[in-house]
Amino acid sequence: MAKISNRLTDKALKALTKPGMHPDGDGLYLAVKSDGGKSWVFRYRFCGKRREMGLGSAADVKLAEARTAAGVQREHLSKGRDPIEARKAKAEVVEVEEAPPAPPVLFGAFATSYIDRKASGWRGRETEKSWRRSFTSYAAALAARPIAEIDTDAVLSVLNPLWTTKAETAAKLRERIEEVLDAATAAGHRSGDNPARWRGHLSHFLPKRIKLQRGHHPALPHEQVAAFFAALGKRQGVSARALEWTLLTAARETMTLEARRGEIDRAAKVWTIPAARMKMATDHRVPISPQADAVLEKIWAPEGNPGDLVFPGARKGRPLSNAAMDMLMREIAPGFVPHGLRSTFRDWAGDETDFPRELAEEALAHAIGDETERAYRRRDALERRRRLMDAWGLYCATPRAAGSPGAPETPPAPKP
């Protein structure tokens, strides 16, 4: 939803007598005191802290002038500067013929403002969270350094500890540092080559990253799925049920954690994930197999609201943490992660069944064909995918015969 700006009018200013903070929008407020005094205040956040900056008395500063002044402060923020500190610096040089250079733009402040500007264009909240974690958890040592002074040694100081132990995390961090430094160069805060560039630069200092298996997540071999599923069934708690649901629906962890009751039609046996939570920005329907419905039966309260979380966390109104699912999987299947279960499903569909490749890819909510083909394909093969997911549920719930890890005791998954 777009922010509402310019809420106040000159006429309304004269009529406002109720003490308190009256918003005009974009951080600008009219503060009315109990004695009737009125003044302008600009509210903002800098480096995670909330701050307020006075912009003058309403008797001296008109509404249009206050908006202009607020715009100047937002410009400071966009360049990684604290408006209050910028005003202090300006006041200190009033009597000096030639003002000194502006305070240095710090890497942490600029990275934060960059994420703030770009986040609205990213699909899904997890992308923004991941970006913020990259800088607060792994690049904190750079936060207080002037962005113009970030050099190769500085970049390597945060990448080296991660490069061989957390390869994917390190690769994403490098890419994000490079992007932020490029933006800082475009904004005029630094010059020269980008010290986070890989090709022809960091490639000379760091070993080539070892690529993980498909999907970049260790995938549990499908021959071990039945034993894993049986072990999950013996565990109590929401984490075990969420992990079962993730396995049986081939969903991403985030889709499971954010699932709401209103998305699930138990009568029709369909889970409809709204476009707002999908990478492809389109609704995705997931057939619910008998085994998946049995998971719901264990946790489904008779009464509930459509907005209630299916897999709630310990804190009211908050979803289960993905760390809870990760920890449980490490206990039962060391070396593997929940997201890898999507690859497990895909390997099973390709190795053990005759279901078409396109059907398996559609079950994973992957784009099928080129742009033209997708434009003409308006349906999602729900009933054909239902047979696929029913077969997968049966495969997960069927114990493997002793001495034959890959063969089920009952007939193999049905062919389409």
C-alpha positions as a Markdown table, in Angstrom:
| # | Residue | x | y | z |
|---|---|---|---|---|
| 1 | Met | 0.0 | 0.0 | 0.0 |
| 2 | Ala | 1.4 | 3.4 | -1.0 |
| 3 | Lys | 2.2 | 5.9 | 1.8 |
| 4 | Ile | -0.3 | 8.7 | 2.2 |
| 5 | Ser | 1.4 | 12.1 | 1.9 |
| 6 | Asn | 0.2 | 15.7 | 2.2 |
| 7 | Arg | -2.6 | 14.9 | 4.6 |
| 8 | Leu | -2.7 | 18.4 | 6.2 |
| 9 | Thr | -3.9 | 21.6 | 4.7 |
| 10 | Asp | -3.4 | 25.3 | 5.6 |
| 11 | Lys | -7.0 | 25.5 | 6.7 |
| 12 | Ala | -6.7 | 22.3 | 8.9 |
| 13 | Leu | -3.6 | 23.7 | 10.6 |
| 14 | Lys | -5.5 | 26.6 | 12.1 |
| 15 | Ala | -8.3 | 24.3 | 13.3 |
| 16 | Leu | -6.0 | 21.7 | 14.9 |
| 17 | Thr | -6.1 | 22.2 | 18.7 |
| 18 | Lys | -5.9 | 18.7 | 20.1 |
| 19 | Pro | -2.5 | 18.1 | 21.7 |
| 20 | Gly | -0.5 | 15.4 | 20.0 |
| 21 | Met | 1.4 | 14.5 | 16.8 |
| 22 | His | -0.6 | 15.0 | 13.6 |
| 23 | Pro | 0.9 | 13.4 | 10.5 |
| 24 | Asp | 1.3 | 15.0 | 7.2 |
| 25 | Gly | 3.1 | 12.0 | 5.7 |
| 26 | Asp | 6.6 | 10.8 | 4.8 |
| 27 | Gly | 7.8 | 11.5 | 8.4 |
| 28 | Leu | 6.5 | 15.1 | 8.7 |
| 29 | Tyr | 4.3 | 15.8 | 11.8 |
| 30 | Leu | 2.6 | 18.9 | 13.3 |
| 31 | Ala | 3.2 | 18.8 | 17.1 |
| 32 | Val | 0.4 | 20.5 | 19.0 |
| 33 | Lys | 1.2 | 21.2 | 22.7 |
| 34 | Ser | -1.3 | 21.5 | 25.5 |
| 35 | Asp | -0.7 | 25.3 | 25.7 |
| 36 | Gly | -1.7 | 25.6 | 22.0 |
| 37 | Gly | 1.8 | 25.9 | 20.7 |
| 38 | Lys | 2.4 | 24.3 | 17.3 |
| 39 | Ser | 5.7 | 23.2 | 15.7 |
| 40 | Trp | 7.0 | 21.0 | 12.9 |
| 41 | Val | 8.7 | 17.7 | 13.6 |
| 42 | Phe | 10.5 | 15.3 | 11.3 |
| 43 | Arg | 10.6 | 11.6 | 12.5 |
| 44 | Tyr | 12.9 | 9.0 | 11.0 |
| 45 | Arg | 15.0 | 6.0 | 11.7 |
| 46 | Phe | 18.8 | 5.9 | 11.3 |
| 47 | Cys | 21.0 | 2.9 | 12.0 |
| 48 | Gly | 18.0 | 1.2 | 13.6 |
| 49 | Lys | 17.3 | 4.1 | 16.1 |
| 50 | Arg | 14.2 | 6.3 | 16.0 |
| 51 | Arg | 15.0 | 10.0 | 16.0 |
| 52 | Glu | 13.0 | 13.3 | 15.9 |
| 53 | Met | 14.2 | 16.6 | 14.4 |
| 54 | Gly | 12.5 | 20.0 | 14.9 |
| 55 | Leu | 11.8 | 22.0 | 11.8 |
| 56 | Gly | 10.6 | 25.2 | 13.4 |
| 57 | Ser | 7.4 | 26.8 | 14.8 |
| 58 | Ala | 4.3 | 26.6 | 12.7 |
| 59 | Ala | 3.9 | 30.3 | 13.3 |
| 60 | Asp | 7.1 | 31.0 | 11.4 |
| 61 | Val | 7.3 | 28.1 | 9.0 |
| 62 | Lys | 4.4 | 27.5 | 6.5 |
| 63 | Leu | 3.2 | 24.1 | 5.5 |
| 64 | Ala | 4.8 | 24.2 | 2.1 |
| 65 | Glu | 8.1 | 25.3 | 3.7 |
| 66 | Ala | 7.9 | 22.4 | 6.2 |
| 67 | Arg | 7.4 | 19.9 | 3.4 |
| 68 | Thr | 10.4 | 21.2 | 1.6 |
| 69 | Ala | 12.5 | 21.0 | 4.7 |
| 70 | Ala | 11.4 | 17.4 | 5.3 |
| 71 | Gly | 12.3 | 16.6 | 1.7 |
| 72 | Val | 15.8 | 17.9 | 2.4 |
| 73 | Gln | 16.1 | 15.5 | 5.4 |
| 74 | Arg | 14.9 | 12.6 | 3.4 |
| 75 | Glu | 17.6 | 13.4 | 0.8 |
| 76 | His | 20.2 | 13.2 | 3.6 |
| 77 | Leu | 18.8 | 9.8 | 4.6 |
| 78 | Ser | 19.0 | 8.5 | 1.0 |
| 79 | Lys | 22.7 | 9.3 | 1.0 |
| 80 | Gly | 23.4 | 7.5 | 4.2 |
| 81 | Arg | 23.6 | 10.7 | 6.4 |
| 82 | Asp | 21.9 | 11.4 | 9.7 |
| 83 | Pro | 19.9 | 14.7 | 9.2 |
| 84 | Ile | 20.5 | 15.9 | 12.7 |
| 85 | Glu | 24.2 | 15.3 | 12.4 |
| 86 | Ala | 24.2 | 17.0 | 9.0 |
| 87 | Arg | 22.5 | 20.1 | 10.5 |
| 88 | Lys | 25.0 | 20.2 | 13.3 |
| 89 | Ala | 27.9 | 20.0 | 10.9 |
| 90 | Lys | 26.3 | 22.9 | 8.8 |
| 91 | Ala | 25.9 | 25.0 | 11.9 |
| 92 | Glu | 29.5 | 24.6 | 12.9 |
| 93 | Val | 30.7 | 26.1 | 9.7 |
| 94 | Val | 28.4 | 29.1 | 9.5 |
| 95 | Glu | 31.2 | 31.5 | 10.2 |
| 96 | Val | 33.8 | 29.7 | 8.1 |
| 97 | Glu | 34.3 | 31.1 | 4.6 |
| 98 | Glu | 34.8 | 27.6 | 3.1 |
| 99 | Ala | 32.7 | 24.8 | 4.6 |
| 100 | Pro | 34.6 | 21.5 | 5.2 |
| 101 | Pro | 33.5 | 18.4 | 3.4 |
| 102 | Ala | 30.3 | 16.7 | 4.5 |
| 103 | Pro | 30.5 | 13.9 | 7.1 |
| 104 | Pro | 31.6 | 10.6 | 5.5 |
| 105 | Val | 28.9 | 8.3 | 4.3 |
| 106 | Leu | 29.2 | 5.0 | 6.3 |
| 107 | Phe | 28.9 | 1.6 | 4.7 |
| 108 | Gly | 26.3 | 0.4 | 7.2 |
| 109 | Ala | 24.0 | 3.4 | 6.9 |
| 110 | Phe | 24.2 | 3.4 | 3.1 |
| 111 | Ala | 23.5 | -0.4 | 2.9 |
| 112 | Thr | 20.5 | 0.1 | 5.0 |
| 113 | Ser | 19.1 | 3.0 | 2.9 |
| 114 | Tyr | 19.8 | 0.9 | -0.2 |
| 115 | Ile | 17.8 | -2.0 | 1.1 |
| 116 | Asp | 15.0 | 0.4 | 2.1 |
| 117 | Arg | 14.8 | 1.8 | -1.4 |
| 118 | Lys | 15.0 | -1.6 | -3.3 |
| 119 | Ala | 12.9 | -3.8 | -1.0 |
| 120 | Ser | 9.5 | -2.8 | -2.6 |
| 121 | Gly | 10.7 | -4.2 | -5.9 |
| 122 | Trp | 11.7 | -7.6 | -4.4 |
| 123 | Arg | 9.3 | -10.5 | -4.5 |
| 124 | Gly | 8.6 | -11.9 | -1.0 |
| 125 | Arg | 9.6 | -10.7 | 2.4 |
| 126 | Glu | 12.3 | -13.3 | 2.8 |
| 127 | Thr | 14.5 | -11.5 | 0.2 |
| 128 | Glu | 14.6 | -8.3 | 2.3 |
| 129 | Lys | 15.2 | -10.3 | 5.5 |
| 130 | Ser | 18.0 | -12.2 | 3.8 |
| 131 | Trp | 19.7 | -9.0 | 2.7 |
| 132 | Arg | 19.5 | -7.4 | 6.1 |
| 133 | Arg | 20.9 | -10.6 | 7.8 |
| 134 | Ser | 23.8 | -10.6 | 5.3 |
| 135 | Phe | 25.0 | -7.2 | 6.5 |
| 136 | Thr | 24.1 | -7.3 | 10.2 |
| 137 | Ser | 25.4 | -10.9 | 10.8 |
| 138 | Tyr | 28.3 | -11.2 | 8.4 |
| 139 | Ala | 29.4 | -7.7 | 7.4 |
| 140 | Ala | 29.0 | -5.9 | 10.7 |
| 141 | Ala | 32.7 | -5.1 | 10.7 |
| 142 | Leu | 32.2 | -2.8 | 7.7 |
| 143 | Ala | 29.2 | -0.9 | 9.1 |
| 144 | Ala | 31.1 | 2.0 | 10.8 |
| 145 | Arg | 33.7 | 2.4 | 8.0 |
| 146 | Pro | 33.3 | 5.2 | 5.4 |
| 147 | Ile | 32.0 | 3.6 | 2.2 |
| 148 | Ala | 34.7 | 5.5 | 0.2 |
| 149 | Glu | 37.4 | 3.6 | 2.1 |
| 150 | Ile | 36.1 | 0.0 | 1.6 |
| 151 | Asp | 38.9 | -1.7 | -0.2 |
| 152 | Thr | 39.9 | -5.3 | -1.1 |
| 153 | Asp | 41.3 | -6.0 | 2.3 |
| 154 | Ala | 38.1 | -4.9 | 3.9 |
| 155 | Val | 36.0 | -7.1 | 1.7 |
| 156 | Leu | 38.2 | -10.1 | 2.2 |
| 157 | Ser | 38.1 | -9.6 | 6.0 |
| 158 | Val | 34.4 | -10.5 | 6.0 |
| 159 | Leu | 34.5 | -13.1 | 3.2 |
| 160 | Asn | 37.5 | -15.2 | 4.3 |
| 161 | Pro | 35.9 | -16.7 | 7.5 |
| 162 | Leu | 32.9 | -17.9 | 5.5 |
| 163 | Trp | 34.2 | -18.8 | 2.1 |
| 164 | Thr | 34.9 | -22.5 | 2.7 |
| 165 | Thr | 32.6 | -23.1 | 5.7 |
| 166 | Lys | 29.4 | -21.3 | 4.4 |
| 167 | Ala | 30.0 | -21.1 | 0.7 |
| 168 | Glu | 26.4 | -20.1 | -0.4 |
| 169 | Thr | 26.2 | -17.5 | 2.4 |
| 170 | Ala | 29.6 | -16.1 | 1.4 |
| 171 | Ala | 28.7 | -16.0 | -2.3 |
| 172 | Lys | 25.5 | -14.0 | -1.6 |
| 173 | Leu | 27.3 | -11.7 | 0.7 |
| 174 | Arg | 30.0 | -10.9 | -1.9 |
| 175 | Glu | 27.3 | -10.2 | -4.5 |
| 176 | Arg | 25.4 | -7.9 | -2.2 |
| 177 | Ile | 28.5 | -6.0 | -1.1 |
| 178 | Glu | 29.4 | -5.5 | -4.8 |
| 179 | Glu | 25.9 | -4.2 | -5.6 |
| 180 | Val | 25.9 | -1.7 | -2.6 |
| 181 | Leu | 29.4 | -0.4 | -3.6 |
| 182 | Asp | 28.2 | 0.0 | -7.2 |
| 183 | Ala | 25.3 | 2.0 | -6.0 |
| 184 | Ala | 27.6 | 4.1 | -3.8 |
| 185 | Thr | 29.8 | 4.9 | -6.8 |
| 186 | Ala | 26.7 | 5.9 | -8.8 |
| 187 | Ala | 25.7 | 8.2 | -6.0 |
| 188 | Gly | 29.1 | 9.8 | -6.0 |
| 189 | His | 30.3 | 8.5 | -2.6 |
| 190 | Arg | 33.2 | 6.6 | -3.9 |
| 191 | Ser | 35.3 | 6.1 | -7.1 |
| 192 | Gly | 37.5 | 3.6 | -8.8 |
| 193 | Asp | 37.1 | -0.2 | -9.3 |
| 194 | Asn | 34.7 | -2.2 | -7.2 |
| 195 | Pro | 36.8 | -4.2 | -4.7 |
| 196 | Ala | 34.0 | -6.9 | -4.3 |
| 197 | Arg | 34.1 | -7.7 | -8.1 |
| 198 | Trp | 34.7 | -11.5 | -8.6 |
| 199 | Arg | 35.9 | -11.8 | -12.2 |
| 200 | Gly | 39.5 | -10.5 | -12.6 |
| 201 | His | 39.7 | -9.4 | -9.0 |
| 202 | Leu | 38.6 | -11.5 | -6.0 |
| 203 | Ser | 39.0 | -14.6 | -8.2 |
| 204 | His | 42.8 | -14.1 | -7.7 |
| 205 | Phe | 42.4 | -14.1 | -3.8 |
| 206 | Leu | 39.8 | -16.7 | -3.1 |
| 207 | Pro | 39.4 | -20.4 | -4.3 |
| 208 | Lys | 36.7 | -21.2 | -6.8 |
| 209 | Arg | 33.5 | -21.9 | -4.9 |
| 210 | Ile | 32.5 | -25.6 | -4.9 |
| 211 | Lys | 29.0 | -25.9 | -6.2 |
| 212 | Leu | 26.6 | -27.9 | -4.2 |
| 213 | Gln | 24.2 | -30.5 | -5.7 |
| 214 | Arg | 21.1 | -29.3 | -7.7 |
| 215 | Gly | 19.1 | -26.8 | -5.8 |
| 216 | His | 22.2 | -25.8 | -3.7 |
| 217 | His | 20.7 | -27.7 | -0.8 |
| 218 | Pro | 21.7 | -31.3 | 0.3 |
| 219 | Ala | 18.9 | -33.5 | -0.9 |
| 220 | Leu | 17.8 | -36.6 | 1.1 |
| 221 | Pro | 18.0 | -39.6 | -1.3 |
| 222 | His | 14.4 | -40.6 | -2.1 |
| 223 | Glu | 15.2 | -44.2 | -1.1 |
| 224 | Gln | 15.5 | -42.9 | 2.5 |
| 225 | Val | 12.2 | -41.0 | 2.5 |
| 226 | Ala | 10.0 | -43.7 | 4.0 |
| 227 | Ala | 12.3 | -44.2 | 7.0 |
| 228 | Phe | 12.5 | -40.4 | 7.4 |
| 229 | Phe | 8.7 | -40.1 | 7.2 |
| 230 | Ala | 8.2 | -42.9 | 9.7 |
| 231 | Ala | 10.6 | -41.2 | 12.2 |
| 232 | Leu | 8.8 | -37.9 | 11.8 |
| 233 | Gly | 5.5 | -39.6 | 12.6 |
| 234 | Lys | 6.9 | -40.6 | 16.0 |
| 235 | Arg | 7.7 | -37.0 | 16.9 |
| 236 | Gln | 5.3 | -34.7 | 18.7 |
| 237 | Gly | 4.9 | -31.0 | 18.1 |
| 238 | Val | 4.2 | -28.4 | 15.4 |
| 239 | Ser | 7.8 | -28.7 | 13.9 |
| 240 | Ala | 7.3 | -32.4 | 13.0 |
| 241 | Arg | 3.9 | -31.7 | 11.4 |
| 242 | Ala | 5.3 | -28.7 | 9.5 |
| 243 | Leu | 8.2 | -30.9 | 8.2 |
| 244 | Glu | 5.7 | -33.7 | 7.2 |
| 245 | Trp | 3.6 | -31.1 | 5.3 |
| 246 | Thr | 6.6 | -29.7 | 3.6 |
| 247 | Leu | 7.7 | -33.1 | 2.5 |
| 248 | Leu | 4.3 | -34.3 | 1.2 |
| 249 | Thr | 3.5 | -31.0 | -0.6 |
| 250 | Ala | 7.0 | -30.4 | -2.0 |
| 251 | Ala | 6.6 | -26.8 | -0.8 |
| 252 | Arg | 9.2 | -24.3 | 0.1 |
| 253 | Glu | 9.8 | -23.9 | 3.9 |
| 254 | Thr | 8.4 | -20.3 | 3.7 |
| 255 | Met | 5.2 | -21.4 | 2.1 |
| 256 | Thr | 4.6 | -23.9 | 4.9 |
| 257 | Leu | 5.5 | -21.5 | 7.7 |
| 258 | Glu | 3.2 | -18.7 | 6.3 |
| 259 | Ala | 0.3 | -21.0 | 5.4 |
| 260 | Arg | -3.1 | -19.8 | 6.6 |
| 261 | Arg | -6.3 | -21.7 | 7.3 |
| 262 | Gly | -8.2 | -19.7 | 4.6 |
| 263 | Glu | -5.8 | -21.0 | 1.9 |
| 264 | Ile | -6.8 | -24.6 | 2.5 |
| 265 | Asp | -10.0 | -26.2 | 1.3 |
| 266 | Arg | -10.1 | -29.5 | 3.0 |
| 267 | Ala | -13.3 | -30.6 | 1.3 |
| 268 | Ala | -11.8 | -30.0 | -2.2 |
| 269 | Lys | -8.4 | -31.2 | -0.9 |
| 270 | Val | -6.6 | -28.1 | -2.4 |
| 271 | Trp | -4.1 | -25.7 | -0.8 |
| 272 | Thr | -4.1 | -22.4 | -2.8 |
| 273 | Ile | -1.0 | -20.3 | -2.1 |
| 274 | Pro | -1.7 | -16.7 | -3.1 |
| 275 | Ala | 0.4 | -14.9 | -5.7 |
| 276 | Ala | 1.8 | -12.5 | -3.1 |
| 277 | Arg | 3.7 | -15.3 | -1.5 |
| 278 | Met | 4.9 | -17.0 | -4.7 |
| 279 | Lys | 8.2 | -16.3 | -6.6 |
| 280 | Met | 6.3 | -16.5 | -9.9 |
| 281 | Ala | 3.8 | -13.9 | -8.6 |
| 282 | Thr | 0.8 | -16.2 | -9.5 |
| 283 | Asp | -1.5 | -18.3 | -7.4 |
| 284 | His | -0.3 | -21.9 | -7.0 |
| 285 | Arg | -2.7 | -24.7 | -6.2 |
| 286 | Val | -1.3 | -27.8 | -4.4 |
| 287 | Pro | -3.4 | -31.0 | -4.4 |
| 288 | Ile | -3.6 | -32.4 | -0.8 |
| 289 | Ser | -2.9 | -36.1 | -0.7 |
| 290 | Pro | -4.5 | -38.4 | 1.9 |
| 291 | Gln | -1.2 | -38.4 | 3.8 |
| 292 | Ala | -1.0 | -34.6 | 3.8 |
| 293 | Asp | -4.6 | -34.4 | 4.9 |
| 294 | Ala | -3.8 | -36.8 | 7.8 |
| 295 | Val | -1.1 | -34.2 | 8.9 |
| 296 | Leu | -3.8 | -31.5 | 9.0 |
| 297 | Glu | -6.1 | -33.8 | 10.9 |
| 298 | Lys | -3.6 | -33.9 | 13.8 |
| 299 | Ile | -3.4 | -30.1 | 14.2 |
| 300 | Trp | -6.7 | -28.8 | 12.7 |
| 301 | Ala | -8.8 | -27.2 | 15.4 |
| 302 | Pro | -12.6 | -27.4 | 14.8 |
| 303 | Glu | -12.9 | -23.7 | 15.2 |
| 304 | Gly | -10.6 | -21.1 | 13.7 |
| 305 | Asn | -10.3 | -18.0 | 11.5 |
| 306 | Pro | -9.2 | -17.9 | 7.9 |
| 307 | Gly | -6.2 | -15.8 | 8.9 |
| 308 | Asp | -4.9 | -18.2 | 11.5 |
| 309 | Leu | -1.6 | -19.8 | 10.9 |
| 310 | Val | -1.7 | -23.5 | 10.1 |
| 311 | Phe | 1.7 | -24.0 | 11.8 |
| 312 | Pro | 1.9 | -21.4 | 14.6 |
| 313 | Gly | 5.0 | -20.7 | 16.6 |
| 314 | Ala | 5.3 | -20.3 | 20.4 |
| 315 | Arg | 4.5 | -16.6 | 20.2 |
| 316 | Lys | 0.9 | -15.8 | 19.5 |
| 317 | Gly | 0.3 | -14.7 | 16.0 |
| 318 | Arg | 3.8 | -15.5 | 14.9 |
| 319 | Pro | 4.7 | -18.4 | 12.6 |
| 320 | Leu | 6.9 | -21.3 | 13.5 |
| 321 | Ser | 10.6 | -20.5 | 13.1 |
| 322 | Asn | 12.3 | -22.2 | 10.1 |
| 323 | Ala | 15.2 | -23.0 | 12.5 |
| 324 | Ala | 12.9 | -25.4 | 14.4 |
| 325 | Met | 12.3 | -27.4 | 11.2 |
| 326 | Asp | 16.0 | -27.3 | 10.4 |
| 327 | Met | 17.0 | -28.5 | 13.8 |
| 328 | Leu | 14.5 | -31.4 | 13.8 |
| 329 | Met | 15.7 | -32.5 | 10.3 |
| 330 | Arg | 19.3 | -32.4 | 11.5 |
| 331 | Glu | 18.4 | -34.8 | 14.3 |
| 332 | Ile | 16.5 | -37.3 | 12.1 |
| 333 | Ala | 18.5 | -36.9 | 8.9 |
| 334 | Pro | 21.9 | -35.4 | 9.7 |
| 335 | Gly | 23.5 | -33.6 | 6.7 |
| 336 | Phe | 20.2 | -32.7 | 5.0 |
| 337 | Val | 18.0 | -29.6 | 5.1 |
| 338 | Pro | 14.2 | -29.1 | 4.6 |
| 339 | His | 14.6 | -27.2 | 1.3 |
| 340 | Gly | 16.4 | -30.2 | -0.2 |
| 341 | Leu | 13.2 | -32.2 | 0.1 |
| 342 | Arg | 12.0 | -30.5 | -3.1 |
| 343 | Ser | 15.0 | -32.0 | -4.9 |
| 344 | Thr | 14.1 | -35.4 | -3.3 |
| 345 | Phe | 10.6 | -35.2 | -4.7 |
| 346 | Arg | 11.9 | -34.2 | -8.1 |
| 347 | Asp | 14.5 | -37.0 | -8.2 |
| 348 | Trp | 11.8 | -39.5 | -7.2 |
| 349 | Ala | 9.4 | -38.3 | -9.9 |
| 350 | Gly | 12.1 | -38.6 | -12.6 |
| 351 | Asp | 13.7 | -41.8 | -11.4 |
| 352 | Glu | 10.7 | -43.9 | -10.2 |
| 353 | Thr | 7.7 | -42.8 | -12.2 |
| 354 | Asp | 6.5 | -42.1 | -15.7 |
| 355 | Phe | 4.9 | -38.8 | -14.9 |
| 356 | Pro | 5.9 | -36.2 | -17.5 |
| 357 | Arg | 8.7 | -33.8 | -16.5 |
| 358 | Glu | 6.5 | -30.8 | -17.0 |
| 359 | Leu | 4.0 | -32.1 | -14.4 |
| 360 | Ala | 6.8 | -32.5 | -11.8 |
| 361 | Glu | 8.1 | -29.0 | -12.5 |
| 362 | Glu | 4.6 | -27.6 | -12.2 |
| 363 | Ala | 4.2 | -29.3 | -8.9 |
| 364 | Leu | 7.3 | -27.4 | -7.7 |
| 365 | Ala | 5.8 | -24.1 | -9.1 |
| 366 | His | 8.6 | -23.8 | -11.6 |
| 367 | Ala | 8.1 | -21.9 | -14.8 |
| 368 | Ile | 7.4 | -24.2 | -17.8 |
| 369 | Gly | 8.4 | -23.4 | -21.3 |
| 370 | Asp | 9.3 | -20.0 | -22.7 |
| 371 | Glu | 7.2 | -16.8 | -22.3 |
| 372 | Thr | 5.1 | -17.5 | -25.3 |
| 373 | Glu | 4.2 | -21.0 | -24.2 |
| 374 | Arg | 3.3 | -19.8 | -20.7 |
| 375 | Ala | 1.1 | -17.0 | -22.2 |
| 376 | Tyr | -1.1 | -19.7 | -23.9 |
| 377 | Arg | -1.1 | -22.2 | -21.1 |
| 378 | Arg | -3.7 | -20.9 | -18.7 |
| 379 | Arg | -4.5 | -24.0 | -16.7 |
| 380 | Asp | -2.4 | -25.8 | -14.1 |
| 381 | Ala | -3.2 | -29.5 | -14.6 |
| 382 | Leu | -4.5 | -29.8 | -11.1 |
| 383 | Glu | -6.1 | -33.2 | -11.4 |
| 384 | Arg | -3.1 | -34.7 | -13.2 |
| 385 | Arg | -0.9 | -33.3 | -10.5 |
| 386 | Arg | -3.3 | -34.8 | -7.9 |
| 387 | Arg | -2.4 | -38.2 | -9.1 |
| 388 | Leu | 1.3 | -37.3 | -8.9 |
| 389 | Met | 1.0 | -36.0 | -5.3 |
| 390 | Asp | -1.1 | -39.0 | -4.2 |
| 391 | Ala | 1.6 | -41.3 | -5.6 |
| 392 | Trp | 4.3 | -39.3 | -3.7 |
| 393 | Gly | 2.3 | -39.5 | -0.5 |
| 394 | Leu | 2.0 | -43.2 | -0.9 |
| 395 | Tyr | 5.7 | -43.6 | -1.6 |
| 396 | Cys | 6.6 | -41.6 | 1.5 |
| 397 | Ala | 4.3 | -43.7 | 3.7 |
| 398 | Thr | 5.3 | -47.1 | 2.3 |
| 399 | Pro | 8.1 | -48.8 | 4.2 |
| 400 | Arg | 11.0 | -50.2 | 2.1 |
| 401 | Ala | 11.5 | -53.9 | 2.2 |
| 402 | Ala | 14.5 | -55.1 | 4.2 |
| 403 | Gly | 17.6 | -55.6 | 2.2 |
| 404 | Ser | 16.2 | -53.6 | -0.7 |
| 405 | Pro | 16.5 | -49.8 | 0.1 |
| 406 | Gly | 14.9 | -48.6 | -3.1 |
| 407 | Ala | 12.1 | -51.1 | -3.5 |
| 408 | Pro | 8.8 | -50.6 | -1.7 |
| 409 | Glu | 7.0 | -53.6 | 0.0 |
| 410 | Thr | 3.8 | -52.7 | -1.8 |
| 411 | Pro | 3.5 | -52.1 | -5.6 |
| 412 | Pro | 5.4 | -49.1 | -6.9 |
| 413 | Ala | 3.9 | -45.6 | -7.2 |
| 414 | Pro | 1.2 | -45.7 | -9.9 |
| 415 | Lys | 1.9 | -44.4 | -13.4 |
| 416 | Pro | -0.2 | -41.6 | -14.8 |
